[in-house]
Amino acid sequence: MSKKSNTKKRMLVKAKRKSRRIPVLVVVRTHKKISSNKFSRNWRSRKLKLKQK
C-alpha cells in the first residue's frame, strides 16, 4: 500500500472543497444568473492533474 504525502492530501482536500455545489441562497440572490459551480467535477469522468514530486 502506498501512503499519501501531506502535500498531495492537501491538494485532494482542496479539490474536494471546490467541487461542492453552490448554496441555494446564492442562486436565489442572483436570480439564477449563477446556478452552477464552474469547479464542479465528477470523480469518474474528469480526473485531477496532480503533479507528484
C-alpha positions as CSV (number, residue, x, y, z in Angstrom):
1,M,0.0,0.0,0.0
2,S,1.2,3.5,-0.8
3,K,1.0,6.4,1.6
4,K,-0.2,9.9,0.5
5,S,2.2,12.7,1.3
6,N,0.8,15.7,3.2
7,T,1.1,17.9,0.1
8,K,-0.9,15.6,-2.1
9,K,-3.5,15.1,0.6
10,R,-3.9,18.8,1.0
11,M,-4.4,19.2,-2.8
12,L,-7.1,16.5,-2.8
13,V,-8.9,18.1,0.1
14,K,-8.8,21.5,-1.7
15,A,-10.2,19.9,-4.9
16,K,-13.0,18.2,-2.9
17,R,-13.9,21.5,-1.3
18,K,-14.0,23.3,-4.7
19,S,-16.2,20.5,-6.1
20,R,-19.1,21.3,-3.7
21,R,-22.4,22.7,-5.2
22,I,-23.2,26.3,-4.6
23,P,-25.6,27.2,-1.9
24,V,-29.3,27.7,-2.8
25,L,-29.1,31.2,-1.2
26,V,-26.6,32.3,-3.9
27,V,-29.0,31.1,-6.7
28,V,-31.9,33.0,-5.2
29,R,-29.9,36.1,-4.5
30,T,-28.5,36.3,-8.1
31,H,-31.9,35.4,-9.7
32,K,-30.4,32.3,-11.3
33,K,-27.6,34.1,-13.1
34,I,-25.2,31.9,-11.1
35,S,-26.7,28.4,-10.9
36,S,-23.7,26.0,-11.2
37,N,-20.2,25.7,-9.9
38,K,-17.5,26.1,-12.5
39,F,-15.1,23.9,-10.5
40,S,-17.6,21.0,-10.2
41,R,-16.1,17.7,-11.2
42,N,-17.1,14.0,-11.2
43,W,-14.6,11.5,-9.9
44,R,-15.1,9.2,-12.8
45,S,-15.2,11.4,-15.8
46,R,-12.8,14.3,-15.0
47,K,-9.6,13.4,-13.3
48,L,-7.3,15.8,-11.4
49,K,-3.9,16.6,-12.8
50,L,-1.7,16.5,-9.8
51,K,2.0,16.6,-10.2
52,Q,4.0,14.3,-8.0
53,K,7.4,15.5,-6.7
